[in-house]
């Protein structure tokens, strides 16, 4: 076997196994201590970065070995159609409230991200990469590419937004009189996508279902709006 091919296969096996192993370890850790900063969404990338830095491996070498895991996000996006079908009765009952909440949440995320990035003097690439940070990773990376951002950077911002959003969501439920399961679930689904949906499932089954549904609908809404956003920003 060619030496270069052999080395590439070795890299792929090493970093794929390491990434999956770190994720399983992070899940076990979170199952034992359910603290927001121990969520697998935060711990797994931190462990990967630590390993890459410790072994002096470049990003290109890492993604060359474990990049196929990111490709799996495509089929995941297709699977998002299932909760929409299962919750079609809920959508019919509450579509005006859901539509208004999703539009307001998406607009707020876009405008605050763009405004803060502008105030901080970030360049265009960073600003555009920040815009879709409040939607789930498969949709966010698609939107980022469409509007001129960097999908890999956007994935990082999505992770940070999800972890912080889930923690802040808990704080809001503690201090605000939000009593309906629809509102509690939508809060996590709009603002904190995957991490928020996981937290909503811990609060209640109905909250988790609504958060998952809203997360998917917000992602679709943003993908459809991306061409308009891109046109406005150019």
C-alpha positions as CSV (number, residue, x, y, z in Angstrom):
1,X,0.0,0.0,0.0
2,X,1.2,3.5,-0.8
3,X,2.9,5.2,2.2
4,X,0.8,8.4,1.9
5,X,-2.4,6.5,1.6
6,X,-1.5,4.4,4.6
7,X,-0.7,7.5,6.6
8,X,-4.1,9.1,5.6
9,X,-6.0,6.0,6.7
10,X,-4.1,6.1,10.0
11,X,-5.0,9.7,10.5
12,X,-8.7,9.1,9.7
13,X,-8.9,6.1,12.1
14,X,-7.1,8.0,14.9
15,X,-9.1,11.2,14.8
16,X,-12.4,9.6,14.1
17,X,-11.9,7.2,17.0
18,X,-10.7,10.0,19.2
19,X,-13.7,12.3,18.4
20,X,-16.2,9.5,18.9
21,X,-14.5,8.5,22.1
22,X,-14.4,12.0,23.5
23,X,-18.1,12.4,22.7
24,X,-19.0,9.1,24.5
25,X,-16.9,10.2,27.5
26,X,-18.6,13.6,27.5
27,X,-22.0,12.0,27.5
28,X,-21.1,9.7,30.4
29,X,-19.7,12.8,32.3
30,X,-23.0,14.7,31.7
31,X,-25.1,11.8,32.7
32,X,-23.3,11.7,36.0
33,X,-23.2,15.5,36.7
34,X,-25.9,17.4,34.9
35,X,-24.2,20.8,34.9
36,X,-24.8,23.1,31.9
37,X,-21.0,23.6,31.3
38,X,-20.5,19.8,31.1
39,X,-22.9,19.3,28.2
40,X,-21.3,17.1,25.4
41,X,-21.7,20.0,23.0
42,X,-19.1,22.0,25.0
43,X,-16.9,19.2,26.4
44,X,-16.3,17.2,23.2
45,X,-14.9,20.2,21.2
46,X,-12.8,21.2,24.2
47,X,-11.2,17.8,24.4
48,X,-10.6,17.6,20.7
49,X,-8.9,21.0,20.7
50,X,-6.8,20.0,23.7
51,X,-5.7,16.8,21.9
52,X,-4.9,18.6,18.6
53,X,-2.9,21.3,20.4
54,X,-1.0,18.8,22.6
55,X,-0.1,16.7,19.6
56,X,0.7,19.7,17.4
57,X,-1.7,18.6,14.7
58,X,-3.0,21.1,12.1
59,X,-6.7,21.7,11.6
60,X,-6.3,20.5,8.0
61,X,-4.9,17.1,9.2
62,X,-7.7,16.8,11.9
63,X,-10.6,17.6,9.5
64,X,-9.0,15.4,6.8
65,X,-9.3,12.5,9.2
66,X,-12.6,13.2,11.0
67,X,-14.3,15.4,8.4
68,X,-16.7,12.5,7.4
69,X,-18.4,13.0,10.7
70,X,-19.5,16.5,9.6
71,X,-20.8,15.1,6.4
72,X,-23.4,13.1,8.5
73,X,-25.0,16.4,9.2
74,X,-26.7,16.2,5.8
75,X,-28.8,13.1,6.5
76,X,-29.6,14.6,9.9
77,X,-31.1,17.5,8.2
78,X,-33.4,15.2,6.2
79,X,-34.4,13.4,9.5
80,X,-35.7,16.8,10.8
81,X,-38.8,16.3,8.7
82,X,-40.0,13.6,11.1
83,X,-40.9,15.9,14.1
84,X,-42.7,18.3,11.8
85,X,-45.0,15.5,10.6
86,X,-45.5,14.1,14.1
87,X,-46.4,17.5,15.5
88,X,-48.6,18.7,12.6
89,X,-51.7,19.0,14.8
90,X,-49.8,21.3,17.2
91,X,-48.6,23.4,14.3
92,X,-52.1,23.8,13.0
93,X,-53.4,24.8,16.4
94,X,-50.7,27.3,17.3
95,X,-49.2,28.4,13.9
96,X,-49.8,32.2,14.4
97,X,-48.0,32.3,17.7
98,X,-45.2,29.9,16.6
99,X,-44.7,31.9,13.4
100,X,-44.6,35.3,15.2
101,X,-42.2,33.9,17.9
102,X,-39.9,32.3,15.4
103,X,-39.7,35.4,13.2
104,X,-39.1,37.7,16.2
105,X,-36.5,35.3,17.6
106,X,-34.6,34.9,14.3
107,X,-34.7,38.7,13.6
108,X,-33.4,39.4,17.1
109,X,-30.6,36.9,16.8
110,X,-29.6,38.3,13.4
111,X,-29.7,42.0,14.4
112,X,-28.0,41.6,17.8
113,X,-25.3,39.5,16.3
114,X,-24.7,41.9,13.4
115,X,-24.9,44.9,15.7
116,X,-22.5,43.6,18.4
117,X,-20.0,42.4,15.8
118,X,-20.1,45.8,14.1
119,X,-19.6,47.6,17.4
120,X,-16.6,45.3,18.2
121,X,-15.1,46.1,14.8
122,X,-15.1,42.5,13.5
123,X,-14.4,42.0,9.8
124,X,-17.1,41.0,7.3
125,X,-16.2,37.3,7.4
126,X,-16.6,37.0,11.1
127,X,-19.8,39.1,11.1
128,X,-21.4,36.9,8.4
129,X,-20.3,33.8,10.2
130,X,-21.9,35.0,13.4
131,X,-25.4,35.7,11.9
132,X,-26.8,32.2,11.8
133,X,-25.4,31.3,15.3
134,X,-28.9,30.7,16.8
135,X,-30.0,27.9,14.5
136,X,-29.0,24.2,14.6
137,X,-25.6,23.3,13.0
138,X,-26.8,21.7,9.7
139,X,-28.9,24.7,8.8
140,X,-26.5,27.2,10.2
141,X,-23.6,25.9,8.1
142,X,-25.8,26.0,5.0
143,X,-26.9,29.6,5.7
144,X,-23.3,30.7,6.5
145,X,-22.1,29.4,3.2
146,X,-25.0,31.1,1.3
147,X,-24.4,34.6,2.8
148,X,-20.6,34.5,2.5
149,X,-19.6,33.4,6.0
150,X,-17.3,30.5,7.0
151,X,-19.3,27.4,7.9
152,X,-16.6,26.0,10.2
153,X,-16.5,29.2,12.2
154,X,-20.3,29.3,12.3
155,X,-20.3,25.8,13.8
156,X,-18.2,27.0,16.6
157,X,-20.5,30.0,17.3
158,X,-23.5,27.7,17.2
159,X,-22.0,25.5,19.8
160,X,-21.2,28.5,22.1
161,X,-24.7,30.0,21.6
162,X,-26.4,26.6,22.4
163,X,-24.5,26.1,25.6
164,X,-25.0,29.6,26.9
165,X,-28.6,29.8,25.6
166,X,-29.5,26.6,27.5
167,X,-28.0,28.0,30.7
168,X,-29.7,31.4,30.3
169,X,-33.0,29.7,29.5
170,X,-32.9,28.0,32.9
171,X,-32.3,31.4,34.5
172,X,-35.2,32.9,32.6
173,X,-37.6,30.1,33.7
174,X,-36.6,30.7,37.3
175,X,-37.3,34.5,37.2
176,X,-40.1,34.9,34.6
177,X,-43.7,33.6,35.0
178,X,-43.6,31.4,31.9
179,X,-46.1,28.6,32.8
180,X,-47.2,27.1,29.5
181,X,-45.3,24.2,28.1
182,X,-45.5,25.8,24.6
183,X,-43.8,28.9,25.7
184,X,-41.1,27.1,27.8
185,X,-40.3,24.7,24.9
186,X,-40.3,27.5,22.2
187,X,-37.9,29.6,24.4
188,X,-35.3,26.8,24.2
189,X,-35.9,25.8,20.6
190,X,-35.7,29.4,19.2
191,X,-32.7,30.6,21.2
192,X,-30.5,27.5,22.0
193,X,-31.3,25.0,19.2
194,X,-29.9,21.5,20.0
195,X,-28.5,22.2,23.4
196,X,-31.7,24.0,24.4
197,X,-33.8,21.1,23.1
198,X,-31.9,18.6,25.2
199,X,-32.4,20.8,28.2
200,X,-36.1,21.2,27.4
201,X,-36.5,17.4,27.3
202,X,-35.1,17.3,30.8
203,X,-37.7,19.8,32.0
204,X,-40.7,17.9,30.4
205,X,-41.7,15.7,27.5
206,X,-44.0,18.3,26.0
207,X,-41.4,21.1,26.4
208,X,-38.8,18.9,24.7
209,X,-41.1,18.0,21.7
210,X,-42.0,21.7,21.2
211,X,-38.4,22.8,21.5
212,X,-37.3,20.2,18.9
213,X,-40.1,21.2,16.5
214,X,-39.4,24.9,16.9
215,X,-35.7,24.3,16.4
216,X,-36.4,22.6,13.0
217,X,-38.9,25.2,11.9
218,X,-36.5,28.1,12.8
219,X,-33.8,26.4,10.8
220,X,-36.0,26.0,7.7
221,X,-37.2,29.6,8.1
222,X,-33.6,30.8,8.1
223,X,-32.5,28.7,5.2
224,X,-35.4,30.1,3.1
225,X,-34.6,33.7,4.3
226,X,-30.8,33.3,3.6
227,X,-31.0,34.5,-0.1
228,X,-32.8,37.7,1.0
229,X,-30.4,38.3,3.9
230,X,-27.4,37.8,1.5
231,X,-28.9,40.2,-1.0
232,X,-29.4,42.9,1.8
233,X,-25.9,42.5,3.0
234,X,-24.1,42.8,-0.3
